[in-house]
């Protein structure tokens, strides 16, 4: 015995409704059973703790000449504090910490030229009159932090530190 093939509106109802429900159920199952898209965020370090430190080489940078007779060059050293990839990093000491820090920093070796370029671009936009004031240096630090976060990612960079700052 052969069943007749439905035609017209009955065909849409007879085939479309079960297929639509099956597709919706499959989609819902995939969404509910999928793993979370982002791993849990590693917290900021507690007071007295530091993340891995990525030290950039000292650079001599030409300053903007907006102030006549001002300093022309700045020698600047910057170290970037990174967020570790594992929460247990903050509990490590001695050689274990050194080994983990080396692993963490190795992930960013190809980003070094981009970071150095970003530091040069930010510093060269300033003139000596702004960099000789505490507010000017704080603004420069904030700009360097934003530039580092743009290169490495907002969640990767915790802070930026000056390790050397000389103008001449």
Secondary structure, 3 states (H helix, E strand, C coil): CCCCCCCCHHHHHHHHHHHHHHHHHHHHHHHHHCCCCCCCCCCCCCCCCCCCEEECCCEEEECECCCCCCCCEEEEEEEEEECCCCHHHHHCCHHHHHHHHHHHHHCCHHHHHHHHHHHHHHHHCCEHHHHCCHHHHHHHHHHHHHHHHHHHCCCCEEEEEEEEEEEC
